[in-house]
Amino acid sequence: MDIVVLPANQPADRFYRGGPRIQAFRGEEPRGDRIPEDWIGSTTTIRGEASLGLTTLPDGRILRDAIAEDPERWLGREHLDAFGVDTMLLVKLLDAGQRLPVHAHPDGPFAKAHLGTGHGKAEAWFILEPGDVHLGLLRDVDADELAALVDAQDARALLALLHRVPVRSGDTVMVPPGVLHAIGAGVLLAEVQEPEDLSILLEWRDFELDGARDGHLGLGFDTALRAVETRGRTTDEIAALVSGGAEGDVLARAAAPYFRFELLTVGGSDAATGTGAGAATTTTHAGFAVLIVLDGELTLHAQGDPDAHPVRVERGTTAVLPHAAGALTVTGEGRILLARPPRR
């Protein structure tokens, strides 16, 4: 098995604006402003859809079907023993052409009990282009206050309840299940999440959706809002969810049960002189991963397949790395972000 380079997978007609920054990141021409998400290496569908959101491989197969047909080669025996035929991942590029609505995602126990899904939806972000995000309550609220804000569709009051967090390129943000959040306009990010499409929307005015009908996952807001965290978080608690993009596993500790983001830097610049250090070679460990090239020009070689050909990639390239491809040797100068399942 070799590295599989993926085309863009951007579901159309989403409820918020965005998309041009994804095309610019990929080096492609703009195709519209209602395609704000690129679902990468996806075995997950948009909620309520039969196939929309699933990744199609270059050979025409659906990735979910290809994994089901040969799970050990795609995922590895250790992964199968721990998680079964479940990648444990959904990876996206997300372009916030407008501020996203204040929302939250349920945790696993709530989702299993009320929705019958195998996961909740924790998520984490690697910031590609900076801006502001809103994360976690500044103070405790009670259920009645939250319900009243939803009924009033008071977006200003909802935002005023949340910590505003300026984020820079290279920062990471962990968003635990239940925590209210919103991504600010202009932010471009890579996202890793549990493989479900589950959102509880507390606002929908100025968005192309019927939140009164679709914002509560079919449960009614009385039930859905029980999945939302109502305790305030301190500034220190929010800071613990945000980190700089150091080499290696870059996410906050709270992400460990759910997924990993690994940042791999090859070559780069000499910190002492500020000059380019030139091309270099490094090797990652084997294992299923979804890959995003952040910048540079690199050559990838899958060590597990003697017949594999080197794959040249550049900024904006996305790919899926099967377990059977083995360790990945990377040569050149640039950075790669690898999304991986949680450790067993």
Steps between C-alpha positions, in 0.01 A plus 500: 500500500619850412418854604167607346485865395145633523307757298291763678172371648289810565127445551306781335233739627601505864323734741794740545734676259854394418714303259734741316771467767496122457547535125783750555666264749475219245621723215168467314263749340203617714184296444246678718439628851263236641755217510676588828609148598726240339431155652833317479534123531137491606307184586221720643196644326330831561222435749190375323679431170567158348840575348572874499824564685662164427845502339532346156847364422671577168418146378127566549449300818341649809762510776255356754439198273869452425580488874217255565634270227857491635498645852829355622703652218329837539486522879736237643435215741564705815244760393244233412544334838442831675237672284373259235441619143469863604760758399408705812560815291337763288737765365398825333630824364261776610481854359286730715382747238274632775492442874351160573199480733540431870462125537614190687533128438380215722732260675510125438260385775237761405532420127473126562199533731302754297624461142629143476839607362834343578667830590435845628690785343815631658703709258829689477636765266839582351487866399622575148390865472444704817204674656277460804316199634245488782532212744336407830275693735635791703258421782250242607160511333188304581280309260228765504740780403647295219157406366389863515801612296423235238135607485600866464770425241714757679835444327669794673407371846610146411842618380538719807475186714806342335874550535642676192832340408729659238679221312811513284617277216641183656286514813285201591168507684331203666119515521364240744146369450231724646712816495334792320712650224504699178770556238553863401478634145822473301646201685630211289573182692559128479266306726512151644191363671318188596335353189147635549305800368318614816444868582264672740445853368414777744470765229404498135389851407696618192587141404348290223325251723186441702643469847163460667459184294859375459696650789415239765590170324133405490484481877334833580697770676383394847696176454779622272609781732569242772811410295633857530749586774350770725789562739735790451865429421783710635751674278758241607268214403451650155875562464560131572300416186714724278862431412768602254584265215822345631650199324337163564160449663368857510160471668412569862494203734118494496512374139679174584190277537365611163768563235844645429648773283872450427704781345800391296756763394758403239797727433397856585698802610799541726375678813842658566559651156148518357624331183345197335636172626414333170355160425512219752356154553293364787283194563166462677371182661257266324126524560180627343507878459344785307763741372493872416806676354513841667780650295811423297582240238558144616545147374326216684607136486301218660752256650253212537449449127812408299316590179384841622604801296610826661214750522575869455277732703473871574298744708133402501549134406282262702544123519413190694775270628399134546664299778649259244688785335735476796723775630494816292829651391475870416768693311513871418410812691155563645243398760242223512207462740397139568167416663509164674261293713551499877764275642362168613 
